[in-house]
Amino acid sequence: MQRVLVTGGAGFIGSFLCENLLAQGHDVICLDNFFTGSKRNIFHLMGSNRFELIRHDIIHPIFLEVDRIYHFACPASPVHYQFNPVKTVKTNVMGTINMLGMAKRVKCRLLQASTSEVYGDPQVHPQTESYWGHVNPIGIRSCYDEGKRIAETLTMDYHRQNNVDVRIIRIFNTYGPRMALNDGRVVSNFIVQALQNQDITVYGEGEQTRSFCYVSDLVKGIMTMMETENFIGPVNLGNPDEFTIMELAKNVIELTGSRSKIRHLPLPQDDPTQRRPDISLAKEKLNWEPTIKLRDGLTDTISYFDKMLTSVKKAENV
């Protein structure tokens, strides 16, 4: 049994981590400032005497005694991280320094949740961990892209200089239940629009590609990486099946039985044209690869959002 800290633990991925860690018998501290996280995601865990919730912003120091740190605190969708870009940078820099400082002090292992966004608009396809990326350092996405890149730098510098035990993962597009209604990422946008028979908003011609990993597959990879010895990473975690955004839109319309039409809008600045992980390293080092196909994962995600929208309507009519 370990005492485990999950920063951003009330978020989409963080809440599944908390749930799975509790199921394994660990004591779990969930730390979140609830900027994008939700108590709804962790409400079912609150009755456990091995679960503790702390409302805290990691840009400020905190002192805890733990055996593991899953460092996930940071808004991850463009809508949210561009809302307050300076705060996003602070979360990635000061927050990561605070967590690495804790790991150094108590001699515990820290897993840094990085992102495929460190590759920017890639000129290498698919993306391998050895690719250094193609990122605009002064663009509107750079608060997140460059923030995560410096978080990786800090993680490796604390490891080399202070011998902190670290792991680095690079998460590709992930979807599933517990995404927020206003998440702003493409899967949730399309599903919410389709369920309400609104126009599906596709940026550009929709020929840009993404690879979508279901959240339960991702969490298995994350937890395996944390407990893998003699491998720091970084390692790509994502689904190598590649789809155009138009293919995703058509799948969502079909699975929801929606009357939605597709409406094209101008491409956002610095929007990557291709994104697909090379997961050879994850297969070799972690014996991990995703198993859930897009349509199966979308079916579960659609069901979740359908229930969420129904509960919102009921609340509005009260």
Buried (B, 14 or more C-beta within 10 A) or exposed (E): EBBBBBBBBBBBBBBBBBBBBBEEEBBBBBBBBEBBBBEEBBEEBEEEEBBBBBEBBBBEEBEBEBBBBBBBBBBBBBBBBBBBBEBBBBBBBBBBBBBBBBBBEBEBBBBBBBBBBBBBBBEBBBBBBEBEBEBBEEBBBBBBBBBBBBBBEBBBEBBEEEEBBBBBBBBBBBBBBBBBBEBBBBBBBBBBBBBEEBEBBBBBEBEBBBBBBBBBBBBBBBBBBBEBEEEBBBBBBBBBEBBBBBBBBBBBBEBBEBEBEBEBEEEEEBBBEBBBBBBBBBEEBBEBBBEBEBEEBBEBBBEBBBEBBEEEEEEEEE
